[in-house]
Amino acid sequence: MDGLRKLVRGLRLGNSGIQRVTGFSAAQLFALRQLSCRSGQSLSDLAASTLTTQSSISEVVSRLVDAGLVSKKIAASDHRRTELEVTNRARAVLATAPETPQERMLAGLLSLAPRKQELLAESIEEWLEASQLGGIEPTMFFEDPC
């Protein structure tokens, strides 16, 4: 349980520090930074790069659009596809923003061997089921659903 406590506390401290410095949540900054790595991503693309669900990332993106950090446009190659772009304001925020706990966690997870990643995911899912928490919809860390 101490490992879980460290994880939750690290996320909480990181989120509050980032909000204090940037005015945005760590989840918003994480999504923004992932979006800035490759322009023209769809919501599905961004969900994959943040390792979250499309519905979770959609809520975060909506807040980023409202804040003027992300713009949406219809793809020239496929009019059914909406592409996301970071704005100049977002680039300015990212230029001085600290690394998020999510970025450090993702880097740490990817540093594990693929089999260890699988075992970790399976073990956490089994633990959640045994704790009667398996049915909870995952959201991005410390992002309140709308």
GROMACS elastic network, one bead per residue, 0.5 to 0.9 nm:
[ bonds ]
;  ai    aj funct       b0    kb
    1     4     6  0.51331   500
    1     5     6  0.62133   500
    1     6     6  0.86794   500
    2     6     6  0.61534   500
    2     7     6  0.85717   500
    3     6     6  0.51339   500
    3     7     6  0.62281   500
    3     8     6  0.87598   500
    4     8     6  0.61945   500
    4     9     6  0.84696   500
    5     8     6  0.52450   500
    5     9     6  0.59627   500
    5    10     6  0.83556   500
    6     9     6  0.51465   500
    6    10     6  0.58694   500
    6    11     6  0.84711   500
    7    10     6  0.51772   500
    7    11     6  0.62159   500
    7    12     6  0.86277   500
    8    11     6  0.51393   500
    8    12     6  0.61000   500
    8    13     6  0.85893   500
    9    12     6  0.50022   500
    9    13     6  0.59852   500
    9    14     6  0.82988   500
   10    13     6  0.52385   500
   10    14     6  0.58996   500
   10    15     6  0.83789   500
   10   101     6  0.71774   500
   11    14     6  0.51068   500
   11    15     6  0.59500   500
   11    16     6  0.85836   500
   11    26     6  0.86465   500
   11   100     6  0.86629   500
   11   101     6  0.58520   500
   11   102     6  0.77283   500
   11   141     6  0.76317   500
   11   142     6  0.83207   500
   12    15     6  0.51619   500
   12    16     6  0.62038   500
   12    17     6  0.85544   500
   12   101     6  0.89788   500
   12   141     6  0.87974   500
   12   142     6  0.77278   500
   13    16     6  0.52962   500
   13    17     6  0.60899   500
   13    18     6  0.85482   500
   13   101     6  0.89273   500
   14    17     6  0.51754   500
   14    18     6  0.60949   500
   14    19     6  0.85604   500
   14    26     6  0.72523   500
   14    99     6  0.89847   500
   14   100     6  0.66479   500
   14   101     6  0.58121   500
   15    18     6  0.51771   500
   15    19     6  0.61087   500
   15    20     6  0.85553   500
   15    24     6  0.88326   500
   15    25     6  0.60454   500
   15    27     6  0.79741   500
   15   100     6  0.75469   500
   15   101     6  0.75220   500
   15   141     6  0.86204   500
   15   142     6  0.74904   500
   16    19     6  0.50982   500
   16    20     6  0.61133   500
   16    21     6  0.86916   500
   16    25     6  0.76937   500
   16    26     6  0.80681   500
   17    20     6  0.51062   500
   17    21     6  0.62823   500
   17    22     6  0.85726   500
   17    26     6  0.87145   500
   18    21     6  0.51298   500
   18    22     6  0.57942   500
   18    23     6  0.72461   500
   18    24     6  0.68898   500
   18    25     6  0.64857   500
   18    26     6  0.59880   500
   18    29     6  0.83727   500
   18    97     6  0.76097   500
   18    98     6  0.70156   500
   18    99     6  0.85931   500
   18   100     6  0.74118   500
   19    22     6  0.53260   500
   19    25     6  0.52299   500
   19    26     6  0.69909   500
   20    23     6  0.58120   500
   20    24     6  0.80320   500
   21    24     6  0.82217   500
   21    97     6  0.74931   500
   21    98     6  0.84114   500
   22    25     6  0.80460   500
   22    29     6  0.86966   500
   22    93     6  0.70788   500
   22    96     6  0.85343   500
   22    97     6  0.65994   500
   22    98     6  0.87906   500
   24    27     6  0.81983   500
   24    28     6  0.62431   500
   24    29     6  0.66003   500
   25    28     6  0.51691   500
   25    29     6  0.62775   500
   25    30     6  0.85137   500
   25   142     6  0.76068   500
   25   143     6  0.74185   500
   26    29     6  0.50251   500
   26    30     6  0.58967   500
   26    31     6  0.85021   500
   26    99     6  0.88458   500
   26   100     6  0.57814   500
   26   101     6  0.73927   500
   26   102     6  0.75518   500
   26   141     6  0.78103   500
   26   142     6  0.78392   500
   26   143     6  0.86081   500
   27    30     6  0.50285   500
   27    31     6  0.61402   500
   27    32     6  0.84598   500
   27    60     6  0.73991   500
   27   100     6  0.80435   500
   27   102     6  0.75453   500
   27   140     6  0.60608   500
   27   141     6  0.61165   500
   27   142     6  0.70720   500
   27   143     6  0.66016   500
   28    31     6  0.52057   500
   28    32     6  0.60295   500
   28    33     6  0.85535   500
   28    60     6  0.59384   500
   28    61     6  0.76219   500
   28    63     6  0.79749   500
   28    64     6  0.69691   500
   28   140     6  0.89026   500
   28   143     6  0.82571   500
   29    33     6  0.60154   500
   29    34     6  0.85225   500
   29    93     6  0.87885   500
   29    94     6  0.77742   500
   29    97     6  0.80581   500
   29    99     6  0.86812   500
   29   100     6  0.72246   500
   30    33     6  0.51982   500
   30    34     6  0.62083   500
   30    35     6  0.85672   500
   30    50     6  0.77403   500
   30    99     6  0.82395   500
   30   100     6  0.62672   500
   30   101     6  0.85745   500
   30   102     6  0.66326   500
   30   103     6  0.67515   500
   31    34     6  0.51100   500
   31    35     6  0.60640   500
   31    36     6  0.85699   500
   31    46     6  0.74043   500
   31    47     6  0.86938   500
   31    49     6  0.86052   500
   31    50     6  0.66394   500
   31    57     6  0.76599   500
   31    60     6  0.75653   500
   31    61     6  0.77331   500
   32    35     6  0.50293   500
   32    36     6  0.61243   500
   32    37     6  0.88362   500
   32    61     6  0.83421   500
   32    64     6  0.78995   500
   32    69     6  0.79832   500
   32    70     6  0.79306   500
   32    86     6  0.72284   500
   32    90     6  0.75381   500
   32    94     6  0.80120   500
   33    36     6  0.50302   500
   33    37     6  0.65501   500
   33    86     6  0.89854   500
   33    94     6  0.69933   500
   34    37     6  0.53766   500
   34    38     6  0.74082   500
   34    46     6  0.71577   500
   34    49     6  0.66981   500
   34    50     6  0.69590   500
   35    38     6  0.58051   500
   35    39     6  0.64350   500
   35    40     6  0.82316   500
   35    41     6  0.68879   500
   35    46     6  0.65545   500
   35    49     6  0.84512   500
   35    70     6  0.89608   500
   35    84     6  0.75870   500
   35    85     6  0.72029   500
   35    86     6  0.69495   500
   36    39     6  0.61356   500
   36    85     6  0.75078   500
   36    86     6  0.61235   500
   36    90     6  0.87163   500
   36    91     6  0.80131   500
   36    94     6  0.88501   500
   38    41     6  0.66723   500
   38    85     6  0.87264   500
   39    83     6  0.80424   500
   39    84     6  0.69137   500
   39    85     6  0.56160   500
   39    86     6  0.74916   500
   40    72     6  0.89047   500
   40    73     6  0.86611   500
   40    75     6  0.80416   500
   40    82     6  0.82864   500
   40    84     6  0.51686   500
   40    85     6  0.58013   500
   41    44     6  0.78134   500
   41    45     6  0.54831   500
   41    46     6  0.61914   500
   41    82     6  0.81519   500
   41    83     6  0.53252   500
   41    84     6  0.54318   500
   41    85     6  0.74849   500
   42    45     6  0.50510   500
   42    46     6  0.62356   500
   42    47     6  0.85365   500
   42    81     6  0.70401   500
   42    82     6  0.58788   500
   42    84     6  0.60083   500
   43    46     6  0.50931   500
   43    47     6  0.60151   500
   43    48     6  0.85958   500
   43    54     6  0.63047   500
   43    55     6  0.88502   500
   43    57     6  0.70197   500
   43    58     6  0.66178   500
   43    61     6  0.82351   500
   43    82     6  0.78794   500
   43    83     6  0.77904   500
   43    84     6  0.75965   500
   44    47     6  0.50458   500
   44    48     6  0.62642   500
   44    49     6  0.87358   500
   44    53     6  0.81987   500
   44    54     6  0.58241   500
   44    57     6  0.86164   500
   45    48     6  0.51998   500
   45    49     6  0.63290   500
   45    50     6  0.87417   500
   45    54     6  0.88159   500
   46    49     6  0.50454   500
   46    50     6  0.61044   500
   46    51     6  0.83492   500
   46    52     6  0.85400   500
   46    54     6  0.80277   500
   46    57     6  0.72915   500
   46    84     6  0.89195   500
   47    50     6  0.52398   500
   47    51     6  0.58864   500
   47    52     6  0.51173   500
   47    53     6  0.55461   500
   47    54     6  0.52404   500
   47    55     6  0.84910   500
   47    56     6  0.79382   500
   47    57     6  0.58084   500
   47    58     6  0.83642   500
   48    52     6  0.64376   500
   48    53     6  0.76562   500
   48    54     6  0.82163   500
   49    52     6  0.79327   500
   50    53     6  0.85654   500
   50    57     6  0.81498   500
   50   102     6  0.87738   500
   50   106     6  0.85938   500
   50   140     6  0.89345   500
   51   106     6  0.87731   500
   52    55     6  0.84921   500
   52    56     6  0.66615   500
   52    57     6  0.68444   500
   52   138     6  0.77026   500
   52   139     6  0.72643   500
   52   140     6  0.69738   500
   53    56     6  0.52580   500
   53    57     6  0.63315   500
   53    58     6  0.84892   500
   53   138     6  0.75998   500
   53   139     6  0.75136   500
   53   140     6  0.86627   500
   54    57     6  0.52524   500
   54    58     6  0.59058   500
   54    59     6  0.87916   500
   55    58     6  0.50367   500
   55    59     6  0.65964   500
   55   139     6  0.82965   500
   56    59     6  0.55362   500
   56    60     6  0.67537   500
   56    61     6  0.88932   500
   56   138     6  0.75364   500
   56   139     6  0.51632   500
   56   140     6  0.62471   500
   56   143     6  0.87219   500
   56   145     6  0.78846   500
   57    60     6  0.50750   500
   57    61     6  0.60290   500
   57    62     6  0.85094   500
   57   139     6  0.80676   500
   57   140     6  0.74015   500
   58    61     6  0.50999   500
   58    62     6  0.61098   500
   58    63     6  0.87620   500
   59    62     6  0.51739   500
   59    63     6  0.65593   500
   59    64     6  0.88467   500
   59   143     6  0.86578   500
   59   144     6  0.89954   500
   59   145     6  0.70850   500
   59   146     6  0.70438   500
   60    63     6  0.52609   500
   60    64     6  0.63581   500
   60    65     6  0.87586   500
   60   140     6  0.82391   500
   60   143     6  0.76097   500
   60   145     6  0.89539   500
   61    65     6  0.60559   500
   61    66     6  0.84801   500
   61    70     6  0.73426   500
   61    84     6  0.88287   500
   62    65     6  0.51073   500
   62    66     6  0.61588   500
   62    67     6  0.86100   500
   62    70     6  0.86039   500
   63    66     6  0.50088   500
   63    67     6  0.61569   500
   63    68     6  0.86984   500
   63    69     6  0.87673   500
   63    70     6  0.89290   500
   64    67     6  0.50263   500
   64    68     6  0.62973   500
   64    69     6  0.52065   500
   64    70     6  0.55440   500
   64    71     6  0.84822   500
   64    90     6  0.89558   500
   65    68     6  0.51105   500
   65    69     6  0.57317   500
   65    71     6  0.59152   500
   65    72     6  0.78696   500
   66    69     6  0.76512   500
   66    70     6  0.81056   500
   67    70     6  0.77871   500
   68    71     6  0.72149   500
   68    86     6  0.88642   500
   68    87     6  0.71267   500
   68    89     6  0.71492   500
   68    90     6  0.77467   500
   69    85     6  0.85162   500
   69    86     6  0.58688   500
   69    87     6  0.52331   500
   69    88     6  0.75994   500
   69    89     6  0.58535   500
   69    91     6  0.82460   500
   69    93     6  0.87177   500
   70    84     6  0.65837   500
   70    85     6  0.55261   500
   70    87     6  0.55072   500
   70    89     6  0.87777   500
   70    90     6  0.71579   500
   71    83     6  0.83098   500
   71    84     6  0.58159   500
   71    85     6  0.52689   500
   71    86     6  0.63636   500
   71    87     6  0.66077   500
   72    82     6  0.63768   500
   72    83     6  0.56481   500
   72    85     6  0.64007   500
   73    76     6  0.88558   500
   73    81     6  0.85542   500
   73    82     6  0.55659   500
   73    83     6  0.53087   500
   73    84     6  0.66358   500
   73    85     6  0.80184   500
   74    77     6  0.87753   500
   74    78     6  0.76327   500
   74    79     6  0.56930   500
   74    80     6  0.72563   500
   74    81     6  0.59941   500
   74    83     6  0.60445   500
   74    84     6  0.89503   500
   75    78     6  0.53274   500
   75    79     6  0.55279   500
   75    80     6  0.74979   500
   75    81     6  0.55577   500
   75    82     6  0.57698   500
   75    83     6  0.58842   500
   76    79     6  0.63245   500
   76    81     6  0.86941   500
   77    81     6  0.84339   500
   78    81     6  0.56045   500
   78    82     6  0.85506   500
   79    82     6  0.75742   500
   86    89     6  0.79968   500
   86    90     6  0.57803   500
   86    91     6  0.69676   500
   87    90     6  0.50793   500
   87    91     6  0.64529   500
   87    92     6  0.88164   500
   88    91     6  0.50252   500
   88    92     6  0.63549   500
   88    93     6  0.87678   500
   89    92     6  0.51511   500
   89    93     6  0.63877   500
   89    94     6  0.87320   500
   90    93     6  0.50341   500
   90    94     6  0.60971   500
   90    95     6  0.85283   500
   91    94     6  0.50651   500
   91    95     6  0.60625   500
   92    95     6  0.51754   500
   92    96     6  0.70823   500
   92    97     6  0.87690   500
   93    96     6  0.58857   500
   93    97     6  0.59879   500
   94    98     6  0.80432   500
   95    98     6  0.87706   500
   97   100     6  0.86040   500
   99   102     6  0.83092   500
   99   103     6  0.65234   500
   99   104     6  0.73730   500
  100   103     6  0.52382   500
  100   104     6  0.66000   500
  100   105     6  0.86894   500
  101   104     6  0.50928   500
  101   105     6  0.60300   500
  101   106     6  0.85007   500
  102   106     6  0.59662   500
  102   107     6  0.84765   500
  102   141     6  0.81981   500
  103   106     6  0.51154   500
  103   107     6  0.61293   500
  103   108     6  0.84963   500
  104   107     6  0.51472   500
  104   108     6  0.60892   500
  104   109     6  0.85700   500
  105   109     6  0.60175   500
  105   110     6  0.85222   500
  106   109     6  0.50189   500
  106   110     6  0.60800   500
  106   111     6  0.84984   500
  107   110     6  0.51674   500
  107   111     6  0.61626   500
  108   111     6  0.50910   500
  108   112     6  0.68786   500
  109   112     6  0.55178   500
  109   113     6  0.86389   500
  109   116     6  0.89886   500
  109   117     6  0.66896   500
  110   113     6  0.75103   500
  110   114     6  0.79135   500
  110   117     6  0.76854   500
  111   114     6  0.87579   500
  112   115     6  0.80632   500
  112   116     6  0.60525   500
  112   117     6  0.61451   500
  113   116     6  0.52753   500
  113   117     6  0.63719   500
  113   118     6  0.88453   500
  114   117     6  0.50241   500
  114   118     6  0.63094   500
  114   119     6  0.86974   500
  115   118     6  0.50517   500
  115   119     6  0.61568   500
  115   120     6  0.85441   500
  116   120     6  0.59826   500
  116   121     6  0.85072   500
  117   120     6  0.51829   500
  117   121     6  0.62244   500
  117   122     6  0.86142   500
  118   121     6  0.51756   500
  118   122     6  0.60636   500
  118   123     6  0.84645   500
  119   122     6  0.50837   500
  119   123     6  0.59224   500
  119   124     6  0.84838   500
  120   123     6  0.51535   500
  120   124     6  0.61369   500
  120   125     6  0.85935   500
  121   124     6  0.52668   500
  121   125     6  0.62043   500
  121   126     6  0.86476   500
  122   125     6  0.51728   500
  122   126     6  0.61526   500
  122   127     6  0.85909   500
  123   126     6  0.51014   500
  123   127     6  0.61006   500
  123   128     6  0.85888   500
  124   127     6  0.50266   500
  124   128     6  0.61271   500
  124   129     6  0.86151   500
  125   128     6  0.50913   500
  125   129     6  0.61951   500
  125   130     6  0.85865   500
  125   134     6  0.68519   500
  126   129     6  0.51282   500
  126   130     6  0.61190   500
  126   131     6  0.85192   500
  126   134     6  0.81177   500
  127   130     6  0.50706   500
  127   131     6  0.60662   500
  127   132     6  0.86044   500
  127   133     6  0.84457   500
  127   134     6  0.82961   500
  128   132     6  0.61441   500
  128   135     6  0.85256   500
  129   132     6  0.50080   500
  129   133     6  0.56770   500
  129   135     6  0.77716   500
  130   133     6  0.75672   500
  130   134     6  0.78683   500
  131   134     6  0.75183   500
  132   135     6  0.74688   500
  133   136     6  0.58384   500
  134   137     6  0.83702   500
  135   138     6  0.89778   500
  138   141     6  0.87438   500
  139   142     6  0.80940   500
  139   143     6  0.69067   500
  139   144     6  0.80589   500
  139   145     6  0.75533   500
  140   143     6  0.56424   500
  140   144     6  0.84341   500
  141   144     6  0.86132   500
  143   146     6  0.89938   500
